[in-house]
Amino acid sequence: MQAARASTISRPKRWLRILAWSIPALLVIGAGGYVAAAAAAPLPAPTLRTAAEQSTTRSADAAAAQAAVDAQELPTAIGWLDGEKIWTNDEAAYPLASISKLITVLVAQEAQPLAPGEDGPSYTWTAADRERQEQYLSLDGVAYPIPVGTEVTLREMLTLIFLPSANDFAAAYAYSVFGDNDAFVAAVNDWADRHNLESLEFVEPTGMDEGNRANPADLIRIGRMALHNPTIAEFTSTQSAVMPWGIGLIENTNPLLGELPGMLGIKTGRSASAGFNFLAAQESTADGREVVKMSVTLARPSIAARAQSGRDMLAAVELLPERVEIVAEGEELGTLVGPDGSSVALLAAGEASTTLLPGESVTRSVVLDEHAVSGEFGEITVTTPSGDIVVPIRGEGTLTAPDLWWRITHPHVLFN
């Protein structure tokens, strides 16, 4: 009886000893598994904190351009060959005089183009052409009488239209393409509608009639179309030529050809009602960027005043381009922060500047790479009117690798 009771009492003590040894062992095993899991857990990606807008747009100031035309008392407009911006001090339509011939050629060239350098088809001078010559001469208009039956190439015709501004050859050209004045005027009206030239009014091809009218801004638009046509641009910049039929040397009425470097023409005009008109264009550079300046000056009181208005406005346009810094070297763009708080500053690895014409815009786009660990951390793309500029982004600082203790003590970061 006594031995049985002793055996029964000893069993609980044995289990307590087993439990006393087992619980610490299990805890050690569990802790080891957690440490192993913490050591092997993937680290969260660094956090990206941006310090600059991802995309920004900056425009050049246009106030100086408007001030340049506002300083003129008579109708004036300025602009550049490439682009759409135009600045003018007068929206009214004025008589065009011989600037009309530029429009006549543009419309006829659209209907029957002449390739650059070619002579084109020949035209036979008619009795109607001769009659118009005499009429223009009686009205103090420019004309070069040639015998009926004379063969005239289109190149010869355009040379006389553009250089001395011959009315007789402008009319002959228009009617040879369109048949008569009504068909020609209808073609001009359709052309004006398609090109949104709302101020343009036309009644005949030469400009002898003051019913040919447009405002200064539309003349800049017309000049752009002419200079983008290589055939027309060839004639507007030609200073002189020698013609057959006893005409001899003819010279361009543009007073600045041969005087100013890079002059491209493009057309003058004068009449008693119009005064002296001048549509001018000149190649130039703005901080190394090639540009073409344009000006329109209407209703000037004399030949000398017309020439000076062209000089003045082209010189004024020369001063308007603006050098703009878009990216500064070392500019802070953001920060990469590692899970342990270490960080890398993201900085522009270079600078970007460009020259803008008034009214032009430049866009800066920043792309940061939070997955990079060294080298380049993205790039900045600057989109300018003359092309893109790409600036790499560098890192300054180091993202450290968290140690084991950090991993063990930050389960909420490792295991969400």
C-alpha positions as CSV (number, residue, x, y, z in Angstrom):
1,M,0.0,0.0,0.0
2,Q,2.7,2.5,0.8
3,A,4.8,1.8,-2.3
4,A,1.8,2.3,-4.6
5,R,1.1,5.7,-3.2
6,A,4.7,6.9,-3.7
7,S,4.6,5.9,-7.3
8,T,1.4,7.8,-8.0
9,I,2.8,10.9,-6.3
10,S,6.1,11.0,-8.3
11,R,4.5,11.1,-11.8
12,P,3.4,14.8,-11.7
13,K,6.8,15.8,-10.5
14,R,8.4,14.1,-13.6
15,W,6.0,16.0,-16.0
16,L,6.8,19.3,-14.3
17,R,10.5,18.7,-14.9
18,I,9.9,17.9,-18.5
19,L,7.9,21.0,-19.0
20,A,10.5,23.1,-17.2
21,W,13.1,22.0,-19.7
22,S,10.8,22.0,-22.8
23,I,9.4,25.6,-22.7
24,P,12.8,27.3,-22.9
25,A,13.8,25.0,-25.6
26,L,10.6,25.8,-27.6
27,L,11.2,29.5,-27.1
28,V,14.7,29.2,-28.3
29,I,13.6,27.3,-31.4
30,G,10.8,29.9,-32.1
31,A,13.2,32.8,-31.7
32,G,15.7,31.2,-34.0
33,G,13.0,30.9,-36.6
34,Y,12.0,34.5,-36.3
35,V,15.6,35.7,-36.5
36,A,16.0,33.6,-39.6
37,A,12.8,34.9,-41.1
38,A,13.8,38.5,-40.3
39,A,17.3,38.0,-41.8
40,A,15.9,36.6,-45.0
41,A,12.9,39.0,-45.4
42,P,13.2,41.3,-48.5
43,L,13.6,45.0,-47.7
44,P,10.9,47.5,-48.7
45,A,11.8,49.7,-51.6
46,P,13.2,53.1,-50.7
47,T,10.7,55.9,-50.3
48,L,10.9,58.7,-52.9
49,R,10.3,62.2,-51.7
50,T,10.1,64.8,-54.5
51,A,11.4,68.3,-54.0
52,A,10.5,69.6,-57.5
53,E,7.4,69.5,-59.7
54,Q,7.5,66.5,-62.1
55,S,6.5,68.7,-65.1
56,T,6.8,72.5,-65.4
57,T,6.3,74.9,-68.3
58,R,8.0,78.3,-68.7
59,S,7.2,80.9,-71.3
60,A,9.3,83.8,-72.5
61,D,8.0,87.3,-71.8
62,A,6.1,88.8,-74.8
63,A,5.8,92.3,-73.3
64,A,8.9,93.6,-74.9
65,A,7.7,92.5,-78.4
66,Q,4.4,94.3,-78.0
67,A,6.2,97.4,-76.7
68,A,8.4,97.4,-79.8
69,V,5.4,97.7,-82.2
70,D,3.5,100.0,-79.9
71,A,6.4,102.5,-80.1
72,Q,5.6,102.9,-83.8
73,E,2.9,105.4,-84.8
74,L,2.2,103.8,-88.2
75,P,0.9,100.2,-88.9
76,T,3.5,97.7,-87.9
77,A,3.9,94.0,-87.1
78,I,6.8,91.7,-86.2
79,G,7.3,88.0,-85.8
80,W,9.6,85.2,-86.7
81,L,9.5,82.7,-89.6
82,D,9.0,79.7,-87.4
83,G,6.1,79.9,-85.0
84,E,2.7,81.4,-84.9
85,K,3.1,84.5,-82.6
86,I,2.7,87.9,-84.2
87,W,2.7,91.3,-82.5
88,T,1.0,94.3,-84.1
89,N,-0.1,97.8,-83.2
90,D,-3.0,97.9,-85.8
91,E,-5.7,95.4,-86.8
92,A,-7.1,97.5,-89.6
93,A,-6.6,96.4,-93.3
94,Y,-4.5,98.8,-95.4
95,P,-3.9,99.1,-99.2
96,L,-1.1,96.7,-100.2
97,A,0.2,98.2,-103.4
98,S,2.8,95.8,-104.9
99,I,2.9,93.5,-101.9
100,S,-0.1,92.2,-103.7
101,K,2.2,90.5,-106.2
102,L,3.5,88.2,-103.5
103,I,0.0,87.0,-102.9
104,T,-0.6,86.6,-106.6
105,V,2.4,84.4,-107.0
106,L,1.6,82.3,-103.9
107,V,-1.9,81.6,-105.2
108,A,-0.7,80.8,-108.7
109,Q,2.2,78.6,-107.5
110,E,-0.2,76.6,-105.4
111,A,-2.2,75.9,-108.6
112,Q,0.8,75.4,-110.9
113,P,4.0,75.0,-109.0
114,L,7.4,75.7,-110.4
115,A,10.3,73.6,-109.1
116,P,13.3,75.5,-107.7
117,G,15.9,76.3,-110.4
118,E,13.6,75.4,-113.3
119,D,12.6,77.8,-116.1
120,G,9.0,76.5,-116.3
121,P,6.6,76.7,-119.2
122,S,6.8,79.5,-121.8
123,Y,4.1,82.1,-122.3
124,T,3.4,84.0,-125.5
125,W,2.8,87.7,-125.0
126,T,-0.6,88.7,-126.4
127,A,-2.2,91.9,-127.6
128,A,-4.2,92.0,-124.4
129,D,-1.0,91.9,-122.4
130,R,0.4,94.8,-124.5
131,E,-2.7,96.8,-123.9
132,R,-2.4,96.4,-120.2
133,Q,1.2,97.5,-120.3
134,E,0.2,100.8,-121.8
135,Q,-2.5,101.2,-119.2
136,Y,-0.1,100.6,-116.3
137,L,2.5,103.0,-117.8
138,S,-0.2,105.7,-118.1
139,L,-1.0,105.3,-114.4
140,D,2.7,105.6,-113.4
141,G,2.9,101.8,-112.8
142,V,6.0,99.7,-113.5
143,A,5.8,97.9,-116.9
144,Y,8.3,96.6,-119.5
145,P,6.8,96.7,-123.0
146,I,7.8,93.8,-125.2
147,P,6.5,92.8,-128.6
148,V,3.3,90.8,-129.0
149,G,4.4,87.2,-129.8
150,T,7.4,87.2,-127.5
151,E,8.1,83.9,-125.7
152,V,8.5,84.5,-122.0
153,T,9.5,81.7,-119.5
154,L,7.9,81.5,-116.1
155,R,11.3,82.1,-114.6
156,E,11.7,85.3,-116.5
157,M,8.1,86.4,-115.6
158,L,8.8,85.8,-111.9
159,T,12.1,87.7,-112.0
160,L,10.3,90.8,-113.4
161,I,7.5,90.4,-110.9
162,F,9.7,90.2,-107.8
163,L,12.7,92.4,-108.6
164,P,11.4,95.6,-110.2
165,S,7.7,94.8,-109.3
166,A,6.4,94.7,-112.9
167,N,2.6,95.0,-113.0
168,D,2.3,93.8,-116.6
169,F,4.0,90.5,-115.9
170,A,2.1,90.0,-112.6
171,A,-1.2,90.3,-114.5
172,A,-0.1,88.1,-117.4
173,Y,1.0,85.4,-114.9
174,A,-2.3,85.5,-113.0
175,Y,-4.5,85.3,-116.1
176,S,-2.3,82.7,-117.7
177,V,-3.0,80.4,-114.8
178,F,-6.6,81.3,-114.0
179,G,-8.0,82.6,-117.3
180,D,-9.5,85.9,-116.2
181,N,-9.7,88.3,-113.3
182,D,-12.9,86.8,-111.8
183,A,-11.5,83.3,-111.7
184,F,-8.2,84.7,-110.2
185,V,-10.0,86.7,-107.5
186,A,-12.1,83.6,-106.6
187,A,-8.9,81.6,-106.3
188,V,-7.4,84.2,-104.0
189,N,-10.6,84.3,-101.8
190,D,-10.6,80.5,-101.5
191,W,-6.8,80.5,-100.6
192,A,-7.4,83.2,-98.0
193,D,-10.2,81.2,-96.4
194,R,-8.2,78.1,-96.2
195,H,-5.3,79.9,-94.6
196,N,-7.5,81.9,-92.2
197,L,-6.4,85.3,-93.6
198,E,-9.5,87.1,-92.4
199,S,-8.4,90.6,-93.3
200,L,-7.3,89.9,-96.9
201,E,-9.4,91.5,-99.7
202,F,-8.4,91.2,-103.3
203,V,-9.7,92.7,-106.5
204,E,-6.8,92.3,-109.0
205,P,-3.3,90.8,-109.2
206,T,-1.0,93.8,-109.2
207,G,-1.8,96.1,-106.3
208,M,-2.6,99.1,-108.6
209,D,-6.1,99.1,-107.2
210,E,-6.3,100.1,-103.6
211,G,-9.0,97.5,-103.1
212,N,-6.2,95.0,-102.4
213,R,-6.0,95.2,-98.6
214,A,-4.8,93.3,-95.5
215,N,-3.7,94.0,-92.0
216,P,-0.1,93.9,-90.8
217,A,-0.4,90.6,-88.9
218,D,-1.8,88.8,-92.0
219,L,1.1,90.0,-94.0
220,I,3.5,88.4,-91.6
221,R,1.5,85.1,-92.1
222,I,1.7,85.6,-95.9
223,G,5.4,86.3,-95.7
224,R,5.9,83.1,-93.7
225,M,4.2,81.0,-96.5
226,A,6.3,82.7,-99.1
227,L,9.6,82.1,-97.3
228,H,8.7,78.4,-96.8
229,N,8.3,78.1,-100.5
230,P,11.9,77.6,-101.9
231,T,11.0,78.8,-105.4
232,I,9.5,82.1,-104.2
233,A,12.3,82.6,-101.6
234,E,14.8,82.3,-104.4
235,F,13.3,85.4,-106.1
236,T,12.7,87.5,-103.1
237,S,16.4,87.4,-102.1
238,T,17.7,88.0,-105.6
239,Q,19.3,91.5,-105.8
240,S,19.6,92.0,-109.5
241,A,19.3,90.2,-112.9
242,V,19.9,90.9,-116.6
243,M,16.9,90.5,-118.8
244,P,16.5,90.1,-122.6
245,W,14.3,92.1,-125.0
246,G,16.4,95.2,-124.5
247,I,15.4,95.5,-120.8
248,G,18.9,94.9,-119.5
249,L,19.8,95.1,-115.8
250,I,17.0,95.1,-113.3
251,E,17.3,95.6,-109.5
252,N,15.3,94.5,-106.6
253,T,13.2,97.3,-105.0
254,N,14.1,95.9,-101.5
255,P,16.5,98.6,-100.2
256,L,18.1,96.3,-97.6
257,L,19.3,93.6,-99.9
258,G,23.1,94.0,-100.1
259,E,23.0,96.3,-97.1
260,L,22.2,94.1,-94.2
261,P,23.7,90.6,-93.9
262,G,21.3,87.7,-94.2
263,M,18.5,89.6,-95.9
264,L,15.8,87.4,-97.5
265,G,13.7,90.1,-99.0
266,I,10.8,89.9,-99.3
267,K,8.5,92.5,-101.0
268,T,8.0,96.3,-101.1
269,G,5.0,98.3,-102.3
270,R,4.1,101.9,-103.0
271,S,1.2,103.9,-104.3
272,A,-0.4,107.2,-103.8
273,S,-3.1,105.7,-101.5
274,A,-1.0,103.1,-99.8
275,G,2.1,105.1,-99.1
276,F,5.3,103.0,-98.9
277,N,5.0,99.5,-97.6
278,F,7.7,97.0,-96.6
279,L,7.5,93.3,-95.7
280,A,11.1,92.4,-94.7
281,A,12.9,89.3,-93.5
282,Q,16.4,88.7,-92.2
283,E,18.3,85.6,-91.1
284,S,20.0,85.9,-87.7
285,T,21.3,84.0,-84.7
286,A,20.1,84.2,-81.1
287,D,22.8,82.7,-78.8
288,G,23.7,80.3,-81.6
289,R,20.1,79.5,-82.5
290,E,19.3,80.2,-86.2
291,V,16.2,82.4,-86.6
292,V,14.5,84.5,-89.3
293,K,13.2,87.9,-88.1
294,M,10.2,89.4,-89.9
295,S,8.7,92.8,-89.9
296,V,5.8,94.6,-91.7
297,T,5.7,98.4,-91.9
298,L,2.9,100.1,-93.9
299,A,1.9,103.6,-95.0
300,R,5.4,105.1,-94.6
301,P,5.7,108.6,-96.1
302,S,8.7,108.1,-98.4
303,I,11.2,105.6,-99.9
304,A,13.8,106.6,-97.3
305,A,11.2,106.3,-94.4
306,R,10.2,102.9,-95.7
307,A,13.8,101.7,-95.7
308,Q,14.5,103.1,-92.3
309,S,11.3,101.4,-90.9
310,G,12.7,98.1,-92.0
311,R,16.1,98.7,-90.4
312,D,14.5,99.9,-87.2
313,M,12.1,97.0,-86.8
314,L,14.6,94.2,-87.7
315,A,17.0,95.8,-85.2
316,A,14.3,95.8,-82.5
317,V,13.4,92.2,-83.1
318,E,17.1,91.3,-82.8
319,L,17.0,92.3,-79.1
320,L,13.9,90.3,-78.1
321,P,15.1,86.6,-77.7
322,E,15.6,85.6,-74.1
323,R,18.2,83.3,-72.6
324,V,16.4,81.1,-70.0
325,E,18.0,78.7,-67.5
326,I,15.7,75.6,-67.1
327,V,17.9,73.3,-65.0
328,A,20.6,74.5,-62.6
329,E,23.5,72.1,-61.9
330,G,23.2,70.6,-58.4
331,E,19.5,71.5,-58.2
332,E,17.8,69.3,-55.6
333,L,15.0,67.3,-57.2
334,G,14.2,64.8,-54.5
335,T,15.4,62.3,-51.9
336,L,15.5,58.6,-51.7
337,V,15.0,57.4,-48.1
338,G,15.8,53.8,-47.2
339,P,13.8,51.7,-44.7
340,D,16.3,52.4,-42.0
341,G,16.3,56.2,-42.5
342,S,19.5,56.5,-44.5
343,S,19.0,58.8,-47.6
344,V,20.4,59.8,-51.0
345,A,19.9,63.4,-52.3
346,L,18.9,63.4,-56.0
347,L,20.5,66.3,-57.8
348,A,20.8,67.5,-61.4
349,A,24.1,66.3,-62.8
350,G,24.3,69.3,-65.3
351,E,22.6,72.5,-66.4
352,A,20.2,73.2,-69.2
353,S,19.6,76.6,-70.8
354,T,17.9,77.7,-74.0
355,T,17.0,80.8,-76.0
356,L,13.3,81.5,-76.4
357,L,11.6,83.9,-78.7
358,P,8.8,86.0,-77.1
359,G,5.8,83.8,-76.5
360,E,7.6,80.5,-76.9
361,S,7.5,77.9,-74.1
362,V,9.8,75.3,-72.8
363,T,8.7,72.2,-70.8
364,R,10.7,70.4,-68.2
365,S,9.9,66.8,-67.2
366,V,11.6,65.1,-64.3
367,V,11.6,61.3,-64.0
368,L,13.1,59.9,-60.8
369,D,14.1,56.3,-60.4
370,E,13.5,55.0,-56.8
371,H,14.8,51.6,-57.8
372,A,18.3,52.7,-58.6
373,V,21.0,52.1,-56.1
374,S,24.0,53.8,-57.7
375,G,24.9,55.9,-60.8
376,E,22.1,57.7,-62.5
377,F,18.8,58.1,-60.6
378,G,16.7,59.2,-63.6
379,E,16.8,62.2,-66.0
380,I,15.4,65.6,-66.7
381,T,14.1,66.1,-70.3
382,V,13.8,69.8,-71.4
383,T,11.7,70.1,-74.5
384,T,12.5,73.4,-76.3
385,P,11.5,74.8,-79.7
386,S,15.0,73.9,-81.1
387,G,15.2,70.4,-79.7
388,D,15.3,68.3,-76.5
389,I,18.0,68.6,-73.8
390,V,18.5,65.6,-71.4
391,V,20.2,66.1,-68.0
392,P,21.0,63.0,-65.9
393,I,20.1,62.9,-62.2
394,R,22.9,61.8,-59.8
395,G,22.7,60.7,-56.2
396,E,24.6,62.2,-53.3
397,G,24.8,60.0,-50.1
398,T,24.4,56.3,-49.5
399,L,21.5,54.0,-48.7
400,T,22.9,51.6,-46.1
401,A,22.0,48.0,-45.7
402,P,20.2,47.5,-42.4
403,D,22.0,45.2,-39.9
404,L,20.5,42.1,-38.3
405,W,19.5,43.9,-35.1
406,W,17.5,46.5,-37.1
407,R,15.8,43.7,-38.9
408,I,14.9,41.9,-35.6
409,T,13.6,45.1,-34.0
410,H,11.5,46.3,-37.0
411,P,9.1,43.5,-37.8
412,H,6.4,46.1,-38.6
413,V,8.6,47.3,-41.5
414,L,9.7,43.9,-42.7
415,F,6.4,42.1,-42.4
416,N,3.9,45.0,-42.9
